[in-house]
Amino acid sequence: MPDKFQFSLFSKFPQIEHGFIGRASGLTELAKHNFVISQQVHGVKIYNIEKTFLGRLEIDGYDGLATRQKEITLVLKTADCAPLLFFDPVTQTIAAAHAGRAGTELGIAAKMVEHLAAVYSVNPADLLVGLGPAICVNCYQIDRARDLHYDLAAENQKQLTAAGVQNLELSGLCTACSAQERFYSYRREKTDRRNFAFIRLKQV
């Protein structure tokens, strides 16, 4: 898959396929696999994929996806928001969460950890979490008059740490500045195009 950013945290697990793709690709490559994608609403609802299916499953109103089903790709759409990918090697559970400012302030990261613990018996200390390319604090000005900025990465990191996550990797890539040639940014371009974050549990 062209120009795909990946985490070293997941690299030693052959059953995990994941990545963040932007300008170089899109859903074309992901559509070669069974995948689920939601019309995200900057909320905290989480959808569980309990059964396998073929092709594309589109749902509405969910900003979190979770499953233990193999060969099902969980897909997020972003254009500055933070995509979070989760993997528990003990229970073989994967998840993905879309964390914009609204979802972050509603606690989507912490709620995903709580959800995985409650529904899939995941121990937060076993979770591996990757926070993908998103707008950085310098680029994310939320009040021009007072020059206030919002730090998506830091706020989600706080939530995850407080929820018991010990293994977290940040991409360090900003969609609006440091990675602008690789990823779309709504803040920078006012584009309707999107980047895609994905994770899949493979049969090995």
Helices and strands as residue ranges (DSSP letters): G 8-10, E 16-21, H 27-30, E 35-39, E 46-49, E 56-60, E 64-67, E 73-78, E 82-88, E 93-99, H 101-105, H 108-120, G 124-126, E 128-131, E 141-143, E 148-149, H 152-162, E 167-170, H 186-189, E 195-201
